[in-house]
Amino acid sequence: MATIYEVSSLAGVSLATVSRVINNNARVSDKTRQKVEKAMSELGYRPNSIAQSLASNCTNSVGILVSELHGPFFGQMMAGIEAELRAAGKHVIITPGHSEEDKEKEGIDFLISRNCDALIIHVEGLTDEYLIELSKGKTPIYFMSRIIPDLKENCIYLDNELGGYLATKALIEHGHTNIAYIGGPQFKPDSQNRLTGHKRALAEHKIPFNDTLYVEGDFKETGGKKGLKHFLNAKTPFTALVCANDEMASGAMTYAREHDFSLPKDLSIIGFDNIIFSRHIYPKLTTINNPVDEMGKMAAKLVLKNVYHHKDLIINHSFDPALIERDSIAYLGK
């Protein structure tokens, strides 16, 4: 295996100059850089990443903690983060936390132990107090889809309350007043805020919130199926259904068709997230856009600006949801 000494000899430059080229130091002329890179290529030399990190105190790696590895939502999030960082020559190390306190702590400890330059984390089982204390450590921490008031400049988040409001408002504007709601797990702030938005839209139109038309789901297809089954068994009349994410909406639509519902004639359904399959199921799902891929890219830019000193980047911490109108809502009586 070729050594840095051989590269230095072949290129006719000092060891320090080779080191500067390897570490992308700007204090090297293009001509010299090309000589060193040509020598490295001819010798088949590959820099030792561990040695580089020890010398520069930088591993060029960012740790990513997400709730789950399966499903399109987190796939879009991770893809957005990775694409932005890779374009800047950085790499990611990914681990799941499964929305459980102990597993999220284990995941964070693992990423810090890998000497990541920064962490981007999507956590739901850890308290604000714990995360504030964690942020006092040496490793910079940035938060996806969460607002921590004391760390707001480290957060990238969606206005979930507005999203929940827009979903229910869309149904009301189509003439629906008996509206069922399948929420996400209520220990999750996203779920809480979407339900708050739902209730605000009802109150704004003087429609009472009916406890019998609410059930807590699990953000999975199974939650949508179980939720719709629960409402049908309860026999409380309703003409429309809000699902707090698209996966539950898909499950509800499947259950409805299995029980001879004509959609949206017999039941209007709206989802949340605008994940990729929402435009391909039948009928095409009306939903609330959650630009998680763009939010992922923005979280990566936040790291690039604060940790890697890419000063020209503009950071937008807050993202707004938007109604995506498709075919799954009918005007009542039509």
Sequence and secondary structure as in RCSB ss.txt:
>XXXX:A:sequence
MATIYEVSSLAGVSLATVSRVINNNARVSDKTRQKVEKAMSELGYRPNSIAQSLASNCTNSVGILVSELHGPFFG
QMMAGIEAELRAAGKHVIITPGHSEEDKEKEGIDFLISRNCDALIIHVEGLTDEYLIELSKGKTPIYFMSRIIPD
LKENCIYLDNELGGYLATKALIEHGHTNIAYIGGPQFKPDSQNRLTGHKRALAEHKIPFNDTLYVEGDFKETGGK
KGLKHFLNAKTPFTALVCANDEMASGAMTYAREHDFSLPKDLSIIGFDNIIFSRHIYPKLTTINNPVDEMGKMAA
KLVLKNVYHHKDLIINHSFDPALIERDSIAYLGK
>XXXX:A:secstr
   HHHHHHHHTS HHHHHHHHTT SSS HHHHHHHHHHHHHHT    HHHHHHHHT   EEEEEES SSSHHHH
HHHHHHHHHHHHTT EEEEEE TT HHHHHHHHHHHHHTT SEEEE  SSS HHHHHHHTTSSS EEEES   GG
GGGGEEEE HHHHHHHHHHHHHHTT  SEEEEE  TTSHHHHHHHHHHHHHHHHTT    GGGEEE  SSHHHHH
HHHHHHHHHT   SEEEESSHHHHHHHHHHHHHTT  TTTT EEE SB  GGGGTSSS  BEEE  HHHHHHHHH
HHHHHHTS  TT     EE  EEE  SS   TT 
